[in-house]
Amino acid sequence: MFAAEDMGGFDETMAGFFAGLLTDHRWLVATNDHGEVIAAGYYAPEPFADRVWNLYFLAVAPERHRSGSGRALIEFAEQELRDLGPELARVLIVETSSLEAYAPARSFYAKQGFDEEARIREFYGPGDDKVVFWKALFR
């Protein structure tokens, strides 16, 4: 569902990550038995926030939707952040679109224990709000 033009800054982020400049940024990749990528995620500390991490990217191959791949990546990310301890990570957020095409994503995040925290009207364009989900890493 991501078009190339929707991924502004993606190339720079990837280049910075692989150059070792973004050491606190995390990429996750799930593969099938043939080594083909079936899901990927990217999360990093949210700038100017107190121990908040942002799951900037989560994608699962369409034929693998509802297979548990996305859930497994989120669970791995959450555990990795919990392993950092509350002094380095306390909240994980994720943002998505309000368009009907993203209803499955919003439902997915809610099922993973995220609370819908905010909506920013028409953030992505007319009639397309940003929906922010929030989850405490330690309770």
Secondary structure, DSSP 8 states (H G I E B T S, - for coil): ---GGG-TTHHHHHHHHHTTS-TT-EEEEEE-TTS-EEEEEEEEE-TTSSSEEEEEEEEE-GGGTTSSHHHHHHHHHHHHHHHH-TTT--EEEEEEE-SGGGHHHHHHHHHTT-EEEEEEEEEEETTEEEEEEEEES--
